[in-house]
Amino acid sequence: MSPLAHIAALPVRAYRLIFSPWVGHGCRFQPTCSAYALEALEKHGALKGSYLTIRRILRCHPLGGSGIDNVPD
């Protein structure tokens, strides 16, 4: 993971540590959005990984899909 990707991953790790236990486990997708974000940042770096993460979060709404959504290669 690049240094910029490590910095971009800090809010995701903070969310998983602080807020995730309070929110619960009702994610529509597999893997969860936070796991997807960390994997996207690791595979694609800070810019494209952040883009993929934001795109995934925007799909997470009541009229959106659900199921398995892996990080593209």
N, C-alpha and C positions, 0 to 999 in steps of 0.2 A: 504494500500500500504506500502510495506516495505521501510525502509530508503534508501536502495540502489536503489529501483525502483523510489523513488522520485528524486534521483540524475540523473538517466537515463532518466527521463521524462523532465528534464530541457531543453535540446536541442529541444525537440518536442514543448514544450510550447513557447520557444523563436521563433521557426519557425512560429508557429501560430500567434504570436504577431507581428513579424517584416516582414517576407517574404510572408506569405499567402495572405495578401491583394494585393500584387503586382503580384503574380503569377496568380491569377484568380481561377475560379471554374470549371476546366475541368477534374476532377478526373474520372477515368474509373470505379472505384469501389464504392460501398456503404457499409459501411461508408468510409469516406475519409481515406487516409493513416495515417494522424496525429491522427484522432479520433480512428482508429484501434490501433495505437501504444499506446495511453494512456489507452485504454481498456485492451490491452494485458498485459501491465505493471501492471495494477491494479489487474487483475485476476491471472496472473501467476508469478508475481515477476520480478526481474531485468533480470535474465539470460534467462529464457524461453521466457519472454515477448520481450526481445531484439531480440532473435532468430526469433520469429514469425514476428516481425516488419521488420527485414532485409529480411526475406523470402518474405514477402508481397511486399516490395519495389522492389525487384528483379523481381517480376512478372509483374510489371508495365512498360511495353514497348509496342511498336506498334504491335508486334506479340503475345502479351499476351492476356489474357482473360479480361472480364469485367463483371459487374453485382454485385450482392450481395455476399459479402464475410465476414461473421461474424467471430469473434474470436472463436476458438474451446474451448470447455469446458475442 
